[in-house]
Amino acid sequence: MGRESRRSNKVAVMPHLVLYDGVCGLCDRFVQFLLRIDRQDRLRFAALQGEIGSGILDAAGRAAEPLSTVIVVADHGTEAARLLERSDAALFAIAATGGLWRGVTVFRLVPGFIRDAVYNFVARIRYRVFGRFDSCPVPSQATRAKFLDFPARAKR
């Protein structure tokens, strides 16, 4: 009994899905940052332009192009799933990694219209400042399982 009760106390945390612009240099850097700090394995990723990202956006009545925002599907795969975008999505994704990173939620005290104005300005200049890829970069073998568009390949 003791062994079963210990297992039942452990709550499974569903990963949150980060949808990002797969050809944006800034977005790629943001994803790489999230990969480094996500030590509790709470995030998954998919490109907005990919099959998964565009399917989620279609279901929400949104088009993948021309989106200039990161979108987080909080509680992805559950009935509680909800879409967050712009600064709300970025702050949520960082805070979801846990630890001291939860402290970024203090920026939610700044009114959303101000946070999003800054976000929109950076989104407008992101290709000029951070560059643009011809296609989505392929994740490394070590992180590939976190990218829903690039399932980890079975070893031969």
N, C-alpha and C positions, 0 to 999 in steps of 0.2 A: 504494500500500500504506500509506504513512504516514497518508493521510487516513482510510482505513477503520479502521486500528488505533486512531486517536484516538477515533473514534466508538464502537468496541466497548468502550473503557475507561469510557465514561460509563454509569453504572448508573441505570436508571429507578426512581424512588421512587414506589411506589403511594400514593395518598392514603389517609388514615385517615378513617373516617366518624364524625362526632360526632352522636349522636342526643340531642335535647334536648326538654324540655317546651316546646312551641311557644306556650303561653299564659302562661308564667311570666316576670315582669319580670326576675328575677334571671338566669334562664337566657338571656334575650335579651341582657342586658348581658354575660354570659360569652361568648356567641357573637360579639357586637360586638368584645369584647376580643380574641378569637382571630383574628378577621378582620384587625384592626389589626396583630397581631404575626406573622401567618403570611406572611412575605415570601418563603418558599421554596415556597409553594403546596402544602402537604402535607395540608391538611384539606379535607373536604367536610362538608356538614351536611344533616340531615333531621330533621323533627319526629317525636317519638315517636308522636304521634297520626296522622301521615300514612300514606299507603299504603306507602311504602318502610320507614319505621320500624316500623310494625305488622307488616309482612311479615317483617322480620328477627327481630322478637321472637317472632312465631308460630313461625317455623322453629326458634327456640331454646327453644320451649316456655314462653314468657313472654307475659303480657298487657300491652298498652300502658297500660292503666288499672288500678289507680291507681299508676303509677310516680312516684316522687319522686326520681329520680336521673338524672344524665347517664350515657349509655352510649357508649363508644367501640368501634367495630369496627376494631381495629387490623389493618392490612394488608388492608383491605376489598377484595374482589374476587379474592383469592388463596386458595390452599389453606391458607395459614398464618393465615387470618383467625381472630380470637379476640375475645370480648366482655370488656370491662373496664367496671366500674361504680364509682360513688361516687368516693371520693378517688383511687383508682387511675386512673379514667378522666380526671378533671380534671387530675391531674398529668401523665399521659401526653400529653394533648392539648396542654398548654402546652409541655412538653418537646419534642414533635414539631415545633414551629415552628422549632426550631434556635437557633443563636446562644447568647447568654447565658441564654436562657430554659431551656436544658437544665439549668441549675443548680437548678431546682425539684425535681429528682430527689433532692436531699438530704433532702427531707421524707419520702421513703420509709424513712428511718432511724427515723422515728416509727412505732411498731407500728400496723398496719392497724386494729385495733379502736379505737384512740384517734382516728386520723384519721377513721374512719367515724362514730364517735360525734359528733364535731364536725360532720361533713357532715350526718348525720341531723338534728341539732338545727336547723341552718340550713335544711334541706329542710322541716322542719315549720312554720317561721315565714315561709318565703319569700314566700307570697302576701300575708300581713299587712304585711310590711315593704317588699317591692318591687313589690307589685301583681300584677294578673292581667289579661290581655287577653281580650276576648270571642272573638277568633280569632287565629290565628298571624299576626304581622306579615309583610307582603310585603317581601322583601329589595329593596335598591336595585338599579337597573339595573347599576351597577358591580360588585356582588357576586353577582348572581343566578346566574351560572354555577356558583358553589360550592355552591348549594343544590339538591340532587337533586329535591326536591319542586317546585321552581320552575325548570324548564329555561329557559335563556336563549332568548328569542324571536328568531326570524329577523327581520332588518330588512326593512321593506317598501320 
